[in-house]
Structure formats: C-alpha cells, structure tokens
Amino acid sequence: MNVGTEWIVDAEGCSAELLRDMEAARSVCEEVISDLSLRVVGEPVWHQFPQPGGVTGLYLLTESHLACHTFPETGLAMFNLYCCRPRPRFAWEERLRALLGASRVNVRTAARGGEADHTSLEAEGKPSFEAKFSEPTSARGVSRP
Amino acid sequence: MNVGTEWIVDAEGCSAELLRDMEAARSVCEEVISDLSLRVVGEPVWHQFPQPGGVTGLYLLTESHLACHTFPETGLAMFNLYCCRPRPRFAWEERLRALLGASRVNVRTAARGGEADHTSLEAEGKPSFEAKFSEPTSARGVSRP
C-alpha cells in the first residue's frame, strides 16, 4: 500500500543573509503550500536559532507535512515535503534559486508505505545548476481546484 | 558539506486501534527523543484526524525534526527523524513492533546536505520481520551525555 511521496530537497550555495531571515524561509514554504494547494492544520511552528544559526519551520498539513531547515553558516537549506495524496511537483530548483539564491538544488523522492521496500529512494537526476532564471516561471500563482 | 542524517521509517501491519490512539503514537516519539537525547524546542504539535483517520505529530528539535503520521485504515505508521548532528540509531524495528504492533519495518537513510548528490538515499536492507522480541532491549533508558 503506497501512501504518498516525500520530496527531500537540499539546496546549496544559498545567501547566508536570506537563510538567517525567517521571512525568506517562510516565503518559500508559503509558496509551496499555495502552489500545490496544500491545507495547513493549525499554526505553523517557526524557530530562529541563535546567530549564526538559521531557522526551522514545520507545517502540519492534511496532506502530511512540510519542514524547512536553514544553515546560513554553510549556505544550505533543507526541505521535506511529504504528501500522502498525489500532488504536482513543486519547481524547487527554480524557486529556491529565486527566493534563497541557491546555486544547486538536489531533489530526491521517496515512495512511502508498504511498497517502499522495493521502490527504495531515488535521486531525480544530477543536482541542477540552474542557468535559465530569466525565463518566466509558469503555473505559479495559478489556483488549482 | 554534510549536515546530518535523515531516517525514513515506514511500519506496516500495525494495530489499527493503536494507530488511532494519539497517546500510542506520542509514546513512540517520546521514546525516540528520550533514547537519542534529542532536545525539543517549544511544544510538539499533534493532530487527530476524523475517524477512521489517524494522527500526525511534529516535533521541532534543536537537532532538526521528528514527524509521525499514522494510517489506521491501512495499518501503516510513518516516521521521519532528521538529525543535523550525529545521533545513534534508534531501534525502530524492535520498538515499533512493541509499541504499535508492527509486523514489518522499513528503515531508509538519507545523508543531507551538499554531499547528498553522490550519496543518494539508501535502504538499510530488507524490511525486517522481527522474530526476537522476547529479548530484552538494550541501551534503552540510558541517558547519554
């Protein structure tokens, strides 16, 4: 019994200043939630670690959860999105470049549930060095029924 | 730059009754936290979904996060533990059998951070059919400095 997909997203080369800024991290999460029409249960939990630390945010979703951790000292931002129901893929590479200044984004997926034993976890290919950020982003801000 | 390990744990064949019981799920998480000497920031967030749904719990940790989702209708319980600092491995198979009645537990690990691109994600071997639960659990309840 498969019960959804988890996206495990590691972004490198981000702006240290943005990774210390809770609002920048929050804007990524809010965009993920909006774009994928996820439904938040209760209030998200955010914590700012003492300097030079970053921030952590957790969202409880009816579709499962979204987590965000930033590490300004190493330019890294980590996201987990687990959706127990089918959802489109977020444009992680493009948006993390735009919102956090990421130079490289690695997206892996994990099928969750009883089928996990023979699906293992998969990298979605080589980490992306994004070079086309002058292109308009498509399908953003479009509400889905 | 590696920034820790994520454990992705999918347990099958759990007791539906226990998966509907927030206290049973909470007891697993509290044991993980206690055994690994994790430090919780603020209050954990728990939500009980309407019947026949399960529960979701999220813990913001100084070491990153712990998430729990249960699905009584399919006997599945899912856990994510992301630790940005080294921690021992929790005895997922043994304890999920004891606490939730799991018949099969699949544990995968993901190295997080910039090294993730060439480490991918790894299954820790075949899902475990645990047969030795009469043995005493070792190293539980032992506080670590």
Interface residues (C-beta under 8 A of the other chain):
Chain A: M1 V3 E6 I8 D10 E12 V41 G42 V45 H47 F49 T56 L58 L60 T62 S64 H65 A67 H69 F71 T74 L76 M78 N80 Y82 C84 R104 N106 R108 A110 R112 G113 G114 A116 D117 S120 L121 E122 A123 K126 P127
Chain B: M1 V3 E6 I8 D10 E12 V41 G42 V45 H47 F49 T56 L58 L60 T62 S64 H65 A67 H69 F71 T74 L76 M78 N80 Y82 C84 R104 N106 R108 A110 R112 G113 G114 A116 D117 S120 L121 E122 A123 K126 P127
